[in-house]
């Protein structure tokens, strides 16, 4: 008997690839997206997140879920930096918190969040925005995101006006995962929470953010591409499925880089970090 999973961003890119992979394995998928999904909802608003959680649970039928993959997101090319932080940080956090009790009732709940290697490879993190995100202050975080966007150079504003908000939101999301996964309501109740940090994966989000027409040249990409190729949505879907499996019972709070080696090339000594007494 297959499991029941909620997949956000199921209409395109990595979300669509994940939904297709899980369905082909015999699982039931409840897709959440702005269109072409079982649950149509805008995760950039509080009302949309509440609607998504309510409808997903109603479709699940027995008020329990085996797993959730929070994949929906927007890129740094979105003109509104405020919307970037609402969608990319507050969206997955609120939805996962709302669905955590249903994951607990499954007996082996699994949650996966899609972050980004931009959190560690793009040197534009705004500490004030990071603090507001992790403190849960969406109103002020939106205001700060717009303020830092307006301070970016003109050449950046042309192609990636929300890059600072995007990278900071993805860093906050990774930290939220690590902080939350080890708390008693998650860890001691059997709900495992992990993150995947993709690199340059050929999705509409990535190509739209580069401003390039067609497939860019991996050897001419702004960040190192050690493998010489770009990722495909299926490369991320594979790892999402692994984290969702019941057998993945001893991994929580992890951030897995699936980026073709970009982070390792840019920060070879960054991980692991020794514990200093």
C-alpha positions as CSV (number, residue, x, y, z in Angstrom):
1,X,0.0,0.0,0.0
2,X,1.4,3.4,-1.0
3,X,1.9,6.4,1.2
4,X,0.2,9.8,1.0
5,X,2.4,12.8,0.4
6,X,1.8,16.5,0.1
7,X,4.0,18.2,-2.5
8,X,4.0,21.9,-2.9
9,X,5.1,23.4,-6.2
10,X,3.8,20.3,-7.9
11,X,2.8,22.0,-11.2
12,X,6.3,22.5,-12.5
13,X,10.1,22.0,-12.1
14,X,11.3,20.0,-9.2
15,X,7.9,19.8,-7.6
16,X,6.4,18.2,-10.8
17,X,9.4,15.8,-11.1
18,X,8.9,14.8,-7.5
19,X,5.2,14.3,-7.8
20,X,5.7,12.2,-10.9
21,X,8.4,10.0,-9.3
22,X,6.2,9.3,-6.2
23,X,3.1,8.5,-8.2
24,X,5.1,6.1,-10.4
25,X,6.1,4.3,-7.3
26,X,2.5,3.8,-6.3
27,X,2.1,6.6,-3.8
28,X,-0.7,9.1,-3.5
29,X,0.3,12.7,-4.1
30,X,-1.7,15.8,-3.1
31,X,-0.2,18.6,-5.1
32,X,-0.3,22.2,-4.0
33,X,0.3,25.0,-6.4
34,X,-1.1,28.2,-7.9
35,X,-2.6,26.1,-10.8
36,X,-3.0,22.6,-12.1
37,X,-2.9,21.0,-8.6
38,X,-5.2,19.1,-6.3
39,X,-5.0,22.1,-3.9
40,X,-4.8,25.6,-5.5
41,X,-3.4,28.0,-3.0
42,X,-1.0,31.0,-2.7
43,X,1.6,30.1,-0.1
44,X,2.7,33.7,-0.1
45,X,-0.2,34.7,2.1
46,X,-1.3,33.6,5.6
47,X,-4.8,32.9,4.2
48,X,-3.4,30.8,1.4
49,X,-1.2,28.7,3.7
50,X,-4.2,28.0,6.0
51,X,-6.3,27.1,3.0
52,X,-3.6,24.8,1.7
53,X,-3.2,23.0,5.0
54,X,-7.0,22.6,5.5
55,X,-7.6,21.3,2.0
56,X,-4.6,18.9,2.0
57,X,-5.8,17.3,5.3
58,X,-9.4,17.1,3.9
59,X,-8.1,15.3,0.8
60,X,-5.9,13.0,2.9
61,X,-9.1,11.8,4.5
62,X,-7.9,10.3,7.7
63,X,-6.2,13.4,9.1
64,X,-2.7,11.8,8.7
65,X,0.1,12.3,6.3
66,X,3.1,10.2,5.6
67,X,5.2,13.0,4.2
68,X,5.4,16.6,3.0
69,X,7.9,18.1,0.5
70,X,7.9,21.9,0.6
71,X,9.2,22.6,-2.9
72,X,7.3,25.6,-4.0
73,X,9.3,28.8,-4.4
74,X,10.3,31.8,-6.4
75,X,13.6,33.0,-7.6
76,X,15.7,36.2,-7.3
77,X,14.3,37.5,-10.6
78,X,10.9,38.2,-8.9
79,X,10.5,42.0,-8.7
80,X,9.0,42.0,-5.3
81,X,11.6,41.1,-2.6
82,X,8.8,41.2,-0.1
83,X,7.0,38.4,-1.9
84,X,10.2,36.4,-2.1
85,X,10.5,36.2,1.7
86,X,6.8,35.4,2.1
87,X,6.8,32.6,-0.4
88,X,10.3,31.1,0.1
89,X,10.5,31.3,3.9
90,X,7.2,31.9,5.6
91,X,5.3,29.7,3.1
92,X,7.1,26.4,3.9
93,X,7.5,27.1,7.6
94,X,3.8,27.9,8.2
95,X,2.6,25.0,6.1
96,X,5.0,22.4,7.8
97,X,4.0,23.7,11.2
98,X,0.3,23.3,10.3
99,X,0.8,19.8,9.0
100,X,3.2,18.5,11.7
101,X,0.4,17.0,13.8
102,X,-0.8,14.9,10.8
103,X,2.8,13.8,10.2
104,X,3.1,12.7,13.8
105,X,-0.1,10.7,13.6
106,X,1.3,8.7,10.7
107,X,3.9,7.1,13.0
108,X,6.8,7.8,10.6
109,X,6.2,11.3,9.3
110,X,8.8,12.8,7.0
111,X,9.2,16.4,5.9
112,X,11.6,17.8,3.3
113,X,12.3,21.4,2.5
114,X,13.9,22.8,-0.6
115,X,16.5,25.4,0.2
116,X,19.3,26.6,-2.1
117,X,23.1,26.6,-2.2
118,X,22.7,30.4,-2.7
119,X,22.4,30.5,1.1
120,X,26.2,29.8,1.3
121,X,27.5,30.8,-2.2
122,X,26.0,34.2,-2.7
123,X,27.7,36.9,-0.6
124,X,24.7,39.2,-0.1
125,X,23.2,37.9,3.1
126,X,21.4,40.6,5.1
127,X,21.8,39.9,8.8
128,X,18.9,42.2,9.9
129,X,16.6,40.4,7.5
130,X,17.8,37.0,8.6
131,X,17.0,37.9,12.2
132,X,13.5,39.1,11.3
133,X,12.8,35.9,9.3
134,X,13.9,33.6,12.1
135,X,11.9,35.6,14.7
136,X,8.8,35.1,12.6
137,X,8.1,38.8,12.0
138,X,6.7,38.6,8.5
139,X,5.5,42.2,8.3
140,X,8.9,43.7,9.2
141,X,10.7,41.1,7.2
142,X,8.8,42.2,4.1
143,X,9.6,45.8,4.8
144,X,13.3,45.1,5.2
145,X,13.4,43.0,2.1
146,X,12.1,45.9,0.0
147,X,14.6,48.3,1.7
148,X,17.6,46.1,0.8
149,X,16.4,45.5,-2.7
150,X,16.3,49.2,-3.4
151,X,20.0,49.5,-2.3
152,X,21.3,47.0,-4.9
153,X,23.3,48.2,-7.9
154,X,21.4,48.9,-11.1
155,X,23.1,46.0,-13.0
156,X,21.9,43.5,-10.3
157,X,18.4,45.0,-10.3
158,X,18.1,44.3,-14.0
159,X,18.3,40.5,-13.7
160,X,18.1,39.6,-10.0
161,X,16.4,42.4,-8.1
162,X,15.5,40.1,-5.1
163,X,18.8,38.2,-4.9
164,X,19.6,39.4,-1.3
165,X,16.1,38.5,-0.1
166,X,16.3,35.2,-1.9
167,X,19.6,34.1,-0.5
168,X,18.8,35.3,3.0
169,X,15.4,33.6,3.0
170,X,17.1,30.3,1.9
171,X,19.7,30.6,4.7
172,X,16.9,31.3,7.2
173,X,15.1,28.2,6.0
174,X,18.1,26.0,6.4
175,X,18.6,27.3,9.9
176,X,14.9,26.9,10.7
177,X,15.2,23.2,9.6
178,X,18.3,22.5,11.8
179,X,16.8,24.3,14.8
180,X,13.4,22.8,14.5
181,X,14.2,19.2,13.6
182,X,15.8,18.5,16.9
183,X,13.0,19.9,19.1
184,X,10.8,17.5,21.0
185,X,7.6,18.1,19.0
186,X,9.5,16.9,15.9
187,X,12.3,14.6,16.9
188,X,10.8,12.8,19.9
189,X,7.5,12.3,18.1
190,X,9.1,10.6,15.1
191,X,8.7,13.4,12.6
192,X,11.9,13.8,10.6
193,X,12.7,17.1,9.0
194,X,15.5,17.7,6.5
195,X,16.5,20.1,3.7
196,X,18.0,19.9,0.3
197,X,20.1,22.7,-1.1
198,X,20.0,22.5,-4.9
199,X,22.5,24.4,-7.1
200,X,22.0,25.3,-10.7
201,X,19.1,23.0,-11.8
202,X,17.5,23.6,-15.2
203,X,14.0,24.8,-14.1
204,X,12.0,27.9,-15.2
205,X,13.1,29.5,-11.9
206,X,16.8,29.1,-12.6
207,X,16.7,30.1,-16.2
208,X,14.5,33.1,-15.4
209,X,17.0,34.2,-12.8
210,X,20.0,34.1,-15.0
211,X,18.5,36.3,-17.7
212,X,20.1,34.1,-20.4
213,X,18.2,32.8,-23.4
214,X,18.3,29.0,-23.8
215,X,20.6,26.8,-21.7
216,X,23.6,28.7,-20.4
217,X,27.1,27.4,-20.6
218,X,28.2,25.6,-17.5
219,X,31.8,26.6,-17.9
220,X,30.7,30.3,-18.2
221,X,28.3,30.2,-15.2
222,X,28.8,32.8,-12.4
223,X,29.6,30.0,-9.8
224,X,31.9,27.0,-10.3
225,X,30.3,23.9,-11.9
226,X,32.8,21.1,-11.2
227,X,30.8,18.5,-13.0
228,X,30.5,20.7,-16.1
229,X,26.8,20.1,-16.3
230,X,23.6,21.5,-14.9
231,X,21.2,19.6,-12.7
232,X,17.8,18.4,-13.8
233,X,14.6,18.4,-11.7
234,X,14.8,14.6,-11.6
235,X,18.1,14.9,-9.7
236,X,16.4,16.7,-6.9
237,X,13.3,14.5,-7.0
238,X,15.5,11.4,-6.4
239,X,16.8,12.8,-3.1
240,X,13.4,14.1,-2.0
241,X,12.1,10.6,-2.3
242,X,14.9,9.2,-0.2
243,X,14.2,11.6,2.6
244,X,10.5,10.7,2.5
245,X,11.0,7.0,2.8
246,X,10.1,5.3,6.1
247,X,13.6,3.7,6.0
248,X,15.2,7.1,6.4
249,X,14.7,6.9,10.1
250,X,18.0,8.1,11.5
251,X,18.5,11.4,9.6
252,X,17.0,14.7,10.8
253,X,18.2,18.3,10.7
254,X,20.4,17.6,7.7
255,X,21.1,20.0,4.8
256,X,22.1,18.0,1.7
257,X,23.8,19.9,-1.1
258,X,22.7,18.6,-4.5
259,X,24.6,21.2,-6.6
260,X,27.2,19.4,-8.7
261,X,29.9,20.3,-6.3
262,X,29.5,24.1,-6.4
263,X,29.5,24.7,-2.6
264,X,32.4,22.3,-2.1
265,X,34.4,24.2,-4.8
266,X,33.7,27.6,-3.3
267,X,34.0,26.6,0.4
268,X,36.0,23.4,0.6
269,X,36.8,23.9,4.3
270,X,33.5,25.2,5.5
271,X,32.1,21.8,6.4
272,X,32.4,20.2,8.8
273,X,33.0,23.0,11.3
274,X,34.8,21.9,14.5
275,X,33.1,22.5,17.8
276,X,35.1,25.0,19.9
277,X,34.8,24.7,23.7
